[in-house]
Amino acid sequence: MTYQMKGMEIYYNYIRKHQGIINELKNNEIYYWKLMEIYQGWQAYAKWANSFNLRKRILKEIHKIKEARLKQIAISK
């Protein structure tokens, strides 16, 4: 296995991990601040790859979930 292949394997493992964590946020199993902590750590690693659009898409999905949760809280009050 070449160095580049190992790097891509690590990169895609992070993507799969984030998708699972985003699903936990959708199901109210994890707090928003904890997800952002994980995301920021991954972003520091991923910025070395050609991943701008991917990082932007993941962050957009996270913020969309946060806004939906805030609307749900506002409605329930």
C-alpha positions as CSV (number, residue, x, y, z in Angstrom):
1,M,0.0,0.0,0.0
2,T,1.5,3.3,-1.0
3,Y,1.6,6.4,1.3
4,Q,-1.0,8.2,-0.9
5,M,-3.5,5.2,-0.6
6,K,-3.1,5.1,3.1
7,G,-3.8,8.8,3.4
8,M,-7.0,8.4,1.3
9,E,-8.1,5.5,3.4
10,I,-7.7,7.6,6.6
11,Y,-9.5,10.5,4.8
12,Y,-12.6,8.5,3.9
13,N,-12.7,6.9,7.3
14,Y,-13.1,10.4,8.7
15,I,-15.9,11.1,6.3
16,R,-17.8,7.9,7.3
17,K,-17.2,8.8,11.0
18,H,-18.6,12.3,10.4
19,Q,-21.7,11.0,8.7
20,G,-22.4,8.8,11.7
21,I,-21.9,11.7,14.1
22,I,-24.2,13.9,12.0
23,N,-26.8,11.2,12.3
24,E,-26.4,11.2,16.1
25,L,-26.9,15.0,16.1
26,K,-30.1,14.5,14.0
27,N,-31.4,12.0,16.6
28,N,-30.4,14.2,19.6
29,E,-27.8,11.7,20.8
30,I,-24.9,14.3,20.7
31,Y,-24.6,18.0,21.5
32,Y,-23.9,20.5,18.8
33,W,-20.8,21.9,20.5
34,K,-19.3,18.3,20.7
35,L,-19.9,17.8,17.0
36,M,-18.3,21.2,16.2
37,E,-15.3,20.2,18.3
38,I,-14.9,17.0,16.3
39,Y,-15.4,18.8,13.0
40,Q,-12.8,21.4,13.7
41,G,-10.2,18.8,14.5
42,W,-11.0,17.0,11.3
43,Q,-11.0,20.2,9.3
44,A,-7.4,21.0,10.5
45,Y,-6.4,17.6,9.1
46,A,-8.5,17.8,5.9
47,K,-7.4,21.2,4.8
48,W,-4.2,19.6,3.5
49,A,-6.2,17.7,0.9
50,N,-8.3,19.0,-1.9
51,S,-11.4,19.0,0.2
52,F,-12.8,22.5,0.3
53,N,-16.2,21.6,-1.2
54,L,-16.5,18.6,1.0
55,R,-15.8,20.6,4.2
56,K,-18.2,23.3,3.1
57,R,-21.0,20.7,2.4
58,I,-20.5,19.0,5.8
59,L,-20.5,22.3,7.7
60,K,-23.7,23.4,5.8
61,E,-25.4,20.1,6.8
62,I,-24.4,20.7,10.4
63,H,-25.7,24.2,10.5
64,K,-29.0,23.1,8.8
65,I,-29.6,20.6,11.6
66,K,-28.8,23.2,14.2
67,E,-31.3,25.7,12.7
68,A,-34.0,23.0,12.6
69,R,-33.3,22.1,16.2
70,L,-33.5,25.8,17.3
71,K,-36.8,26.2,15.4
72,Q,-38.1,23.1,17.1
73,I,-37.2,24.5,20.5
74,A,-38.8,27.8,19.7
75,I,-42.0,26.2,18.7
76,S,-42.2,24.0,21.8
77,K,-41.9,27.1,24.1
